[in-house]
Amino acid sequence: MTKPADDTPLITDPLKPEAVDGRVEAVDPPESKLKMTADAAEISAIRLLDAADAARESIKPSRK
């Protein structure tokens, strides 16, 4: 049985998430399936981890 052709556009550029007020935001992620190249997915994952860390740091109480 053959799988039907998938017409979901292939994303070749990684996401550019940012830490904003203690949360991570990414502009224009697709509303449904996300189909990425392996490189774009890997870079996006690293960027998401970095943004998550920055978001946590922005809400962490400072030690005085």
mmCIF file of the N, C-alpha and C atoms, coordinates in Angstrom:
data_MODEL
# 
_entry.id   MODEL 
# 
loop_
_atom_site.group_PDB 
_atom_site.id 
_atom_site.type_symbol 
_atom_site.label_atom_id 
_atom_site.label_alt_id 
_atom_site.label_comp_id 
_atom_site.label_asym_id 
_atom_site.label_entity_id 
_atom_site.label_seq_id 
_atom_site.pdbx_PDB_ins_code 
_atom_site.Cartn_x 
_atom_site.Cartn_y 
_atom_site.Cartn_z 
_atom_site.occupancy 
_atom_site.B_iso_or_equiv 
_atom_site.pdbx_formal_charge 
_atom_site.auth_seq_id 
_atom_site.auth_comp_id 
_atom_site.auth_asym_id 
_atom_site.auth_atom_id 
_atom_site.pdbx_PDB_model_num 
ATOM 1   N N  . MET A 1 1  ? 0.847  -1.181 0.000  1.00 0.00 ? 1  MET A N  1 
ATOM 2   C CA . MET A 1 1  ? 0.000  0.000  0.000  1.00 0.00 ? 1  MET A CA 1 
ATOM 3   C C  . MET A 1 1  ? 0.891  1.241  0.000  1.00 0.00 ? 1  MET A C  1 
ATOM 4   N N  . THR A 1 2  ? 0.649  2.123  -0.920 1.00 0.00 ? 2  THR A N  1 
ATOM 5   C CA . THR A 1 2  ? 1.452  3.352  -1.018 1.00 0.00 ? 2  THR A CA 1 
ATOM 6   C C  . THR A 1 2  ? 0.790  4.471  -0.219 1.00 0.00 ? 2  THR A C  1 
ATOM 7   N N  . LYS A 1 3  ? 1.651  5.241  0.392  1.00 0.00 ? 3  LYS A N  1 
ATOM 8   C CA . LYS A 1 3  ? 1.174  6.388  1.164  1.00 0.00 ? 3  LYS A CA 1 
ATOM 9   C C  . LYS A 1 3  ? 0.850  7.524  0.192  1.00 0.00 ? 3  LYS A C  1 
ATOM 10  N N  . PRO A 1 4  ? -0.273 8.214  0.379  1.00 0.00 ? 4  PRO A N  1 
ATOM 11  C CA . PRO A 1 4  ? -0.606 9.333  -0.504 1.00 0.00 ? 4  PRO A CA 1 
ATOM 12  C C  . PRO A 1 4  ? 0.456  10.435 -0.429 1.00 0.00 ? 4  PRO A C  1 
ATOM 13  N N  . ALA A 1 5  ? 0.627  11.158 -1.507 1.00 0.00 ? 5  ALA A N  1 
ATOM 14  C CA . ALA A 1 5  ? 1.609  12.249 -1.537 1.00 0.00 ? 5  ALA A CA 1 
ATOM 15  C C  . ALA A 1 5  ? 1.262  13.287 -0.476 1.00 0.00 ? 5  ALA A C  1 
ATOM 16  N N  . ASP A 1 6  ? 2.275  13.778 0.195  1.00 0.00 ? 6  ASP A N  1 
ATOM 17  C CA . ASP A 1 6  ? 2.097  14.786 1.237  1.00 0.00 ? 6  ASP A CA 1 
ATOM 18  C C  . ASP A 1 6  ? 2.445  16.146 0.643  1.00 0.00 ? 6  ASP A C  1 
ATOM 19  N N  . ASP A 1 7  ? 1.455  17.033 0.569  1.00 0.00 ? 7  ASP A N  1 
ATOM 20  C CA . ASP A 1 7  ? 1.698  18.339 -0.046 1.00 0.00 ? 7  ASP A CA 1 
ATOM 21  C C  . ASP A 1 7  ? 2.045  19.415 0.987  1.00 0.00 ? 7  ASP A C  1 
ATOM 22  N N  . THR A 1 8  ? 2.387  18.988 2.214  1.00 0.00 ? 8  THR A N  1 
ATOM 23  C CA . THR A 1 8  ? 2.813  19.944 3.233  1.00 0.00 ? 8  THR A CA 1 
ATOM 24  C C  . THR A 1 8  ? 4.126  20.573 2.794  1.00 0.00 ? 8  THR A C  1 
ATOM 25  N N  . PRO A 1 9  ? 4.214  21.912 2.802  1.00 0.00 ? 9  PRO A N  1 
ATOM 26  C CA . PRO A 1 9  ? 5.464  22.558 2.389  1.00 0.00 ? 9  PRO A CA 1 
ATOM 27  C C  . PRO A 1 9  ? 6.617  22.172 3.313  1.00 0.00 ? 9  PRO A C  1 
ATOM 28  N N  . LEU A 1 10 ? 7.781  21.975 2.744  1.00 0.00 ? 10 LEU A N  1 
ATOM 29  C CA . LEU A 1 10 ? 8.975  21.629 3.499  1.00 0.00 ? 10 LEU A CA 1 
ATOM 30  C C  . LEU A 1 10 ? 9.642  22.902 3.985  1.00 0.00 ? 10 LEU A C  1 
ATOM 31  N N  . ILE A 1 11 ? 9.847  22.997 5.284  1.00 0.00 ? 11 ILE A N  1 
ATOM 32  C CA . ILE A 1 11 ? 10.503 24.163 5.877  1.00 0.00 ? 11 ILE A CA 1 
ATOM 33  C C  . ILE A 1 11 ? 12.002 23.902 5.906  1.00 0.00 ? 11 ILE A C  1 
ATOM 34  N N  . THR A 1 12 ? 12.752 24.788 5.286  1.00 0.00 ? 12 THR A N  1 
ATOM 35  C CA . THR A 1 12 ? 14.204 24.618 5.233  1.00 0.00 ? 12 THR A CA 1 
ATOM 36  C C  . THR A 1 12 ? 14.934 25.580 6.168  1.00 0.00 ? 12 THR A C  1 
ATOM 37  N N  . ASP A 1 13 ? 14.230 26.605 6.666  1.00 0.00 ? 13 ASP A N  1 
ATOM 38  C CA . ASP A 1 13 ? 14.840 27.555 7.596  1.00 0.00 ? 13 ASP A CA 1 
ATOM 39  C C  . ASP A 1 13 ? 14.429 27.206 9.020  1.00 0.00 ? 13 ASP A C  1 
ATOM 40  N N  . PRO A 1 14 ? 15.361 27.248 9.967  1.00 0.00 ? 14 PRO A N  1 
ATOM 41  C CA . PRO A 1 14 ? 15.012 26.940 11.346 1.00 0.00 ? 14 PRO A CA 1 
ATOM 42  C C  . PRO A 1 14 ? 14.122 28.016 11.956 1.00 0.00 ? 14 PRO A C  1 
ATOM 43  N N  . LEU A 1 15 ? 13.356 27.637 12.980 1.00 0.00 ? 15 LEU A N  1 
ATOM 44  C CA . LEU A 1 15 ? 12.551 28.603 13.721 1.00 0.00 ? 15 LEU A CA 1 
ATOM 45  C C  . LEU A 1 15 ? 13.472 29.570 14.440 1.00 0.00 ? 15 LEU A C  1 
ATOM 46  N N  . LYS A 1 16 ? 12.951 30.744 14.769 1.00 0.00 ? 16 LYS A N  1 
ATOM 47  C CA . LYS A 1 16 ? 13.731 31.753 15.487 1.00 0.00 ? 16 LYS A CA 1 
ATOM 48  C C  . LYS A 1 16 ? 12.993 32.129 16.770 1.00 0.00 ? 16 LYS A C  1 
ATOM 49  N N  . PRO A 1 17 ? 12.973 31.212 17.749 1.00 0.00 ? 17 PRO A N  1 
ATOM 50  C CA . PRO A 1 17 ? 12.253 31.495 18.993 1.00 0.00 ? 17 PRO A CA 1 
ATOM 51  C C  . PRO A 1 17 ? 12.972 32.541 19.829 1.00 0.00 ? 17 PRO A C  1 
ATOM 52  N N  . GLU A 1 18 ? 12.189 33.252 20.656 1.00 0.00 ? 18 GLU A N  1 
ATOM 53  C CA . GLU A 1 18 ? 12.742 34.259 21.551 1.00 0.00 ? 18 GLU A CA 1 
ATOM 54  C C  . GLU A 1 18 ? 12.126 34.102 22.929 1.00 0.00 ? 18 GLU A C  1 
ATOM 55  N N  . ALA A 1 19 ? 12.885 34.456 23.946 1.00 0.00 ? 19 ALA A N  1 
ATOM 56  C CA . ALA A 1 19 ? 12.365 34.489 25.310 1.00 0.00 ? 19 ALA A CA 1 
ATOM 57  C C  . ALA A 1 19 ? 11.685 35.833 25.521 1.00 0.00 ? 19 ALA A C  1 
ATOM 58  N N  . VAL A 1 20 ? 10.416 35.802 25.931 1.00 0.00 ? 20 VAL A N  1 
ATOM 59  C CA . VAL A 1 20 ? 9.648  37.026 26.167 1.00 0.00 ? 20 VAL A CA 1 
ATOM 60  C C  . VAL A 1 20 ? 8.861  36.855 27.461 1.00 0.00 ? 20 VAL A C  1 
ATOM 61  N N  . ASP A 1 21 ? 9.172  37.667 28.443 1.00 0.00 ? 21 ASP A N  1 
ATOM 62  C CA . ASP A 1 21 ? 8.433  37.653 29.717 1.00 0.00 ? 21 ASP A CA 1 
ATOM 63  C C  . ASP A 1 21 ? 8.287  36.253 30.308 1.00 0.00 ? 21 ASP A C  1 
ATOM 64  N N  . GLY A 1 22 ? 9.351  35.499 30.339 1.00 0.00 ? 22 GLY A N  1 
ATOM 65  C CA . GLY A 1 22 ? 9.323  34.190 30.968 1.00 0.00 ? 22 GLY A CA 1 
ATOM 66  C C  . GLY A 1 22 ? 8.706  33.079 30.146 1.00 0.00 ? 22 GLY A C  1 
ATOM 67  N N  . ARG A 1 23 ? 8.497  33.324 28.857 1.00 0.00 ? 23 ARG A N  1 
ATOM 68  C CA . ARG A 1 23 ? 7.972  32.270 27.985 1.00 0.00 ? 23 ARG A CA 1 
ATOM 69  C C  . ARG A 1 23 ? 8.740  32.300 26.668 1.00 0.00 ? 23 ARG A C  1 
ATOM 70  N N  . VAL A 1 24 ? 8.544  31.283 25.851 1.00 0.00 ? 24 VAL A N  1 
ATOM 71  C CA . VAL A 1 24 ? 9.221  31.193 24.554 1.00 0.00 ? 24 VAL A CA 1 
ATOM 72  C C  . VAL A 1 24 ? 8.199  31.448 23.464 1.00 0.00 ? 24 VAL A C  1 
ATOM 73  N N  . GLU A 1 25 ? 8.525  32.356 22.539 1.00 0.00 ? 25 GLU A N  1 
ATOM 74  C CA . GLU A 1 25 ? 7.649  32.664 21.415 1.00 0.00 ? 25 GLU A CA 1 
ATOM 75  C C  . GLU A 1 25 ? 8.372  32.392 20.103 1.00 0.00 ? 25 GLU A C  1 
ATOM 76  N N  . ALA A 1 26 ? 7.652  31.823 19.148 1.00 0.00 ? 26 ALA A N  1 
ATOM 77  C CA . ALA A 1 26 ? 8.169  31.627 17.791 1.00 0.00 ? 26 ALA A CA 1 
ATOM 78  C C  . ALA A 1 26 ? 7.144  32.219 16.835 1.00 0.00 ? 26 ALA A C  1 
ATOM 79  N N  . VAL A 1 27 ? 7.577  33.090 15.960 1.00 0.00 ? 27 VAL A N  1 
ATOM 80  C CA . VAL A 1 27 ? 6.681  33.763 15.030 1.00 0.00 ? 27 VAL A CA 1 
ATOM 81  C C  . VAL A 1 27 ? 6.350  32.846 13.859 1.00 0.00 ? 27 VAL A C  1 
ATOM 82  N N  . ASP A 1 28 ? 5.091  32.812 13.513 1.00 0.00 ? 28 ASP A N  1 
ATOM 83  C CA . ASP A 1 28 ? 4.570  32.085 12.353 1.00 0.00 ? 28 ASP A CA 1 
ATOM 84  C C  . ASP A 1 28 ? 4.880  30.592 12.290 1.00 0.00 ? 28 ASP A C  1 
ATOM 85  N N  . PRO A 1 29 ? 4.782  29.861 13.395 1.00 0.00 ? 29 PRO A N  1 
ATOM 86  C CA . PRO A 1 29 ? 4.871  28.409 13.205 1.00 0.00 ? 29 PRO A CA 1 
ATOM 87  C C  . PRO A 1 29 ? 3.574  27.938 12.555 1.00 0.00 ? 29 PRO A C  1 
ATOM 88  N N  . PRO A 1 30 ? 3.623  26.909 11.758 1.00 0.00 ? 30 PRO A N  1 
ATOM 89  C CA . PRO A 1 30 ? 2.398  26.426 11.123 1.00 0.00 ? 30 PRO A CA 1 
ATOM 90  C C  . PRO A 1 30 ? 1.371  25.995 12.173 1.00 0.00 ? 30 PRO A C  1 
ATOM 91  N N  . GLU A 1 31 ? 0.092  26.105 11.814 1.00 0.00 ? 31 GLU A N  1 
ATOM 92  C CA . GLU A 1 31 ? -0.968 25.720 12.742 1.00 0.00 ? 31 GLU A CA 1 
ATOM 93  C C  . GLU A 1 31 ? -1.108 24.209 12.853 1.00 0.00 ? 31 GLU A C  1 
ATOM 94  N N  . SER A 1 32 ? -0.683 23.476 11.838 1.00 0.00 ? 32 SER A N  1 
ATOM 95  C CA . SER A 1 32 ? -0.818 22.031 11.891 1.00 0.00 ? 32 SER A CA 1 
ATOM 96  C C  . SER A 1 32 ? 0.550  21.373 11.721 1.00 0.00 ? 32 SER A C  1 
ATOM 97  N N  . LYS A 1 33 ? 0.647  20.407 10.834 1.00 0.00 ? 33 LYS A N  1 
ATOM 98  C CA . LYS A 1 33 ? 1.885  19.651 10.656 1.00 0.00 ? 33 LYS A CA 1 
ATOM 99  C C  . LYS A 1 33 ? 3.068  20.557 10.341 1.00 0.00 ? 33 LYS A C  1 
ATOM 100 N N  . LEU A 1 34 ? 4.197  20.214 10.935 1.00 0.00 ? 34 LEU A N  1 
ATOM 101 C CA . LEU A 1 34 ? 5.439  20.932 10.704 1.00 0.00 ? 34 LEU A CA 1 
ATOM 102 C C  . LEU A 1 34 ? 6.395  19.962 10.029 1.00 0.00 ? 34 LEU A C  1 
ATOM 103 N N  . LYS A 1 35 ? 6.730  20.218 8.790  1.00 0.00 ? 35 LYS A N  1 
ATOM 104 C CA . LYS A 1 35 ? 7.608  19.339 8.019  1.00 0.00 ? 35 LYS A CA 1 
ATOM 105 C C  . LYS A 1 35 ? 8.901  20.099 7.742  1.00 0.00 ? 35 LYS A C  1 
ATOM 106 N N  . MET A 1 36 ? 10.014 19.634 8.355  1.00 0.00 ? 36 MET A N  1 
ATOM 107 C CA . MET A 1 36 ? 11.284 20.352 8.272  1.00 0.00 ? 36 MET A CA 1 
ATOM 108 C C  . MET A 1 36 ? 12.387 19.434 7.767  1.00 0.00 ? 36 MET A C  1 
ATOM 109 N N  . THR A 1 37 ? 13.419 20.065 7.219  1.00 0.00 ? 37 THR A N  1 
ATOM 110 C CA . THR A 1 37 ? 14.615 19.289 6.902  1.00 0.00 ? 37 THR A CA 1 
ATOM 111 C C  . THR A 1 37 ? 15.269 18.906 8.227  1.00 0.00 ? 37 THR A C  1 
ATOM 112 N N  . ALA A 1 38 ? 16.129 17.918 8.194  1.00 0.00 ? 38 ALA A N  1 
ATOM 113 C CA . ALA A 1 38 ? 16.820 17.492 9.416  1.00 0.00 ? 38 ALA A CA 1 
ATOM 114 C C  . ALA A 1 38 ? 17.650 18.629 9.995  1.00 0.00 ? 38 ALA A C  1 
ATOM 115 N N  . ASP A 1 39 ? 18.334 19.381 9.147  1.00 0.00 ? 39 ASP A N  1 
ATOM 116 C CA . ASP A 1 39 ? 19.163 20.492 9.630  1.00 0.00 ? 39 ASP A CA 1 
ATOM 117 C C  . ASP A 1 39 ? 18.312 21.579 10.273 1.00 0.00 ? 39 ASP A C  1 
ATOM 118 N N  . ALA A 1 40 ? 17.203 21.948 9.638  1.00 0.00 ? 40 ALA A N  1 
ATOM 119 C CA . ALA A 1 40 ? 16.327 22.982 10.196 1.00 0.00 ? 40 ALA A CA 1 
ATOM 120 C C  . ALA A 1 40 ? 15.748 22.531 11.528 1.00 0.00 ? 40 ALA A C  1 
ATOM 121 N N  . ALA A 1 41 ? 15.377 21.262 11.644 1.00 0.00 ? 41 ALA A N  1 
ATOM 122 C CA . ALA A 1 41 ? 14.835 20.738 12.895 1.00 0.00 ? 41 ALA A CA 1 
ATOM 123 C C  . ALA A 1 41 ? 15.883 20.752 14.005 1.00 0.00 ? 41 ALA A C  1 
ATOM 124 N N  . GLU A 1 42 ? 17.109 20.353 13.672 1.00 0.00 ? 42 GLU A N  1 
ATOM 125 C CA . GLU A 1 42 ? 18.175 20.319 14.676 1.00 0.00 ? 42 GLU A CA 1 
ATOM 126 C C  . GLU A 1 42 ? 18.500 21.719 15.187 1.00 0.00 ? 42 GLU A C  1 
ATOM 127 N N  . ILE A 1 43 ? 18.642 22.669 14.279 1.00 0.00 ? 43 ILE A N  1 
ATOM 128 C CA . ILE A 1 43 ? 18.957 24.044 14.682 1.00 0.00 ? 43 ILE A CA 1 
ATOM 129 C C  . ILE A 1 43 ? 17.797 24.640 15.472 1.00 0.00 ? 43 ILE A C  1 
ATOM 130 N N  . SER A 1 44 ? 16.562 24.354 15.045 1.00 0.00 ? 44 SER A N  1 
ATOM 131 C CA . SER A 1 44 ? 15.388 24.848 15.770 1.00 0.00 ? 44 SER A CA 1 
ATOM 132 C C  . SER A 1 44 ? 15.367 24.306 17.191 1.00 0.00 ? 44 SER A C  1 
ATOM 133 N N  . ALA A 1 45 ? 15.693 23.032 17.360 1.00 0.00 ? 45 ALA A N  1 
ATOM 134 C CA . ALA A 1 45 ? 15.707 22.423 18.696 1.00 0.00 ? 45 ALA A CA 1 
ATOM 135 C C  . ALA A 1 45 ? 16.722 23.118 19.596 1.00 0.00 ? 45 ALA A C  1 
ATOM 136 N N  . ILE A 1 46 ? 17.894 23.387 19.059 1.00 0.00 ? 46 ILE A N  1 
ATOM 137 C CA . ILE A 1 46 ? 18.929 24.078 19.846 1.00 0.00 ? 46 ILE A CA 1 
ATOM 138 C C  . ILE A 1 46 ? 18.454 25.482 20.212 1.00 0.00 ? 46 ILE A C  1 
ATOM 139 N N  . ARG A 1 47 ? 17.867 26.174 19.252 1.00 0.00 ? 47 ARG A N  1 
ATOM 140 C CA . ARG A 1 47 ? 17.370 27.525 19.513 1.00 0.00 ? 47 ARG A CA 1 
ATOM 141 C C  . ARG A 1 47 ? 16.243 27.518 20.539 1.00 0.00 ? 47 ARG A C  1 
ATOM 142 N N  . LEU A 1 48 ? 15.350 26.511 20.475 1.00 0.00 ? 48 LEU A N  1 
ATOM 143 C CA . LEU A 1 48 ? 14.276 26.408 21.463 1.00 0.00 ? 48 LEU A CA 1 
ATOM 144 C C  . LEU A 1 48 ? 14.832 26.183 22.866 1.00 0.00 ? 48 LEU A C  1 
ATOM 145 N N  . LEU A 1 49 ? 15.850 25.332 22.983 1.00 0.00 ? 49 LEU A N  1 
ATOM 146 C CA . LEU A 1 49 ? 16.478 25.099 24.286 1.00 0.00 ? 49 LEU A CA 1 
ATOM 147 C C  . LEU A 1 49 ? 17.127 26.376 24.823 1.00 0.00 ? 49 LEU A C  1 
ATOM 148 N N  . ASP A 1 50 ? 17.809 27.108 23.964 1.00 0.00 ? 50 ASP A N  1 
ATOM 149 C CA . ASP A 1 50 ? 18.438 28.374 24.379 1.00 0.00 ? 50 ASP A CA 1 
ATOM 150 C C  . ASP A 1 50 ? 17.388 29.385 24.820 1.00 0.00 ? 50 ASP A C  1 
ATOM 151 N N  . ALA A 1 51 ? 16.288 29.482 24.072 1.00 0.00 ? 51 ALA A N  1 
ATOM 152 C CA . ALA A 1 51 ? 15.221 30.426 24.416 1.00 0.00 ? 51 ALA A CA 1 
ATOM 153 C C  . ALA A 1 51 ? 14.545 30.009 25.724 1.00 0.00 ? 51 ALA A C  1 
ATOM 154 N N  . ALA A 1 52 ? 14.368 28.708 25.934 1.00 0.00 ? 52 ALA A N  1 
ATOM 155 C CA . ALA A 1 52 ? 13.766 28.224 27.181 1.00 0.00 ? 52 ALA A CA 1 
ATOM 156 C C  . ALA A 1 52 ? 14.650 28.599 28.368 1.00 0.00 ? 52 ALA A C  1 
ATOM 157 N N  . ASP A 1 53 ? 15.950 28.446 28.217 1.00 0.00 ? 53 ASP A N  1 
ATOM 158 C CA . ASP A 1 53 ? 16.882 28.811 29.280 1.00 0.00 ? 53 ASP A CA 1 
ATOM 159 C C  . ASP A 1 53 ? 16.803 30.306 29.570 1.00 0.00 ? 53 ASP A C  1 
ATOM 160 N N  . ALA A 1 54 ? 16.777 31.115 28.514 1.00 0.00 ? 54 ALA A N  1 
ATOM 161 C CA . ALA A 1 54 ? 16.688 32.569 28.687 1.00 0.00 ? 54 ALA A CA 1 
ATOM 162 C C  . ALA A 1 54 ? 15.365 32.951 29.353 1.00 0.00 ? 54 ALA A C  1 
ATOM 163 N N  . ALA A 1 55 ? 14.280 32.271 28.984 1.00 0.00 ? 55 ALA A N  1 
ATOM 164 C CA . ALA A 1 55 ? 12.978 32.557 29.590 1.00 0.00 ? 55 ALA A CA 1 
ATOM 165 C C  . ALA A 1 55 ? 13.001 32.242 31.082 1.00 0.00 ? 55 ALA A C  1 
ATOM 166 N N  . ARG A 1 56 ? 13.598 31.105 31.447 1.00 0.00 ? 56 ARG A N  1 
ATOM 167 C CA . ARG A 1 56 ? 13.694 30.742 32.868 1.00 0.00 ? 56 ARG A CA 1 
ATOM 168 C C  . ARG A 1 56 ? 14.540 31.760 33.630 1.00 0.00 ? 56 ARG A C  1 
ATOM 169 N N  . GLU A 1 57 ? 15.662 32.156 33.034 1.00 0.00 ? 57 GLU A N  1 
ATOM 170 C CA . GLU A 1 57 ? 16.552 33.122 33.693 1.00 0.00 ? 57 GLU A CA 1 
ATOM 171 C C  . GLU A 1 57 ? 15.854 34.467 33.902 1.00 0.00 ? 57 GLU A C  1 
ATOM 172 N N  . SER A 1 58 ? 14.974 34.849 32.967 1.00 0.00 ? 58 SER A N  1 
ATOM 173 C CA . SER A 1 58 ? 14.321 36.163 33.073 1.00 0.00 ? 58 SER A CA 1 
ATOM 174 C C  . SER A 1 58 ? 13.312 36.224 34.217 1.00 0.00 ? 58 SER A C  1 
ATOM 175 N N  . ILE A 1 59 ? 12.822 35.064 34.672 1.00 0.00 ? 59 ILE A N  1 
ATOM 176 C CA . ILE A 1 59 ? 11.838 35.075 35.766 1.00 0.00 ? 59 ILE A CA 1 
ATOM 177 C C  . ILE A 1 59 ? 12.423 34.554 37.076 1.00 0.00 ? 59 ILE A C  1 
ATOM 178 N N  . LYS A 1 60 ? 13.690 34.146 37.038 1.00 0.00 ? 60 LYS A N  1 
ATOM 179 C CA . LYS A 1 60 ? 14.347 33.633 38.247 1.00 0.00 ? 60 LYS A CA 1 
ATOM 180 C C  . LYS A 1 60 ? 14.587 34.797 39.208 1.00 0.00 ? 60 LYS A C  1 
ATOM 181 N N  . PRO A 1 61 ? 14.218 34.630 40.478 1.00 0.00 ? 61 PRO A N  1 
ATOM 182 C CA . PRO A 1 61 ? 14.474 35.700 41.439 1.00 0.00 ? 61 PRO A CA 1 
ATOM 183 C C  . PRO A 1 61 ? 15.970 35.944 41.588 1.00 0.00 ? 61 PRO A C  1 
ATOM 184 N N  . SER A 1 62 ? 16.350 37.195 41.646 1.00 0.00 ? 62 SER A N  1 
ATOM 185 C CA . SER A 1 62 ? 17.780 37.507 41.755 1.00 0.00 ? 62 SER A CA 1 
ATOM 186 C C  . SER A 1 62 ? 18.232 37.297 43.208 1.00 0.00 ? 62 SER A C  1 
ATOM 187 N N  . ARG A 1 63 ? 19.464 36.852 43.338 1.00 0.00 ? 63 ARG A N  1 
ATOM 188 C CA . ARG A 1 63 ? 20.056 36.648 44.668 1.00 0.00 ? 63 ARG A CA 1 
ATOM 189 C C  . ARG A 1 63 ? 20.872 37.872 45.032 1.00 0.00 ? 63 ARG A C  1 
ATOM 190 N N  . LYS A 1 64 ? 20.540 38.472 46.146 1.00 0.00 ? 64 LYS A N  1 
ATOM 191 C CA . LYS A 1 64 ? 21.273 39.680 46.564 1.00 0.00 ? 64 LYS A CA 1 
ATOM 192 C C  . LYS A 1 64 ? 22.032 39.427 47.822 1.00 0.00 ? 64 LYS A C  1 
# 
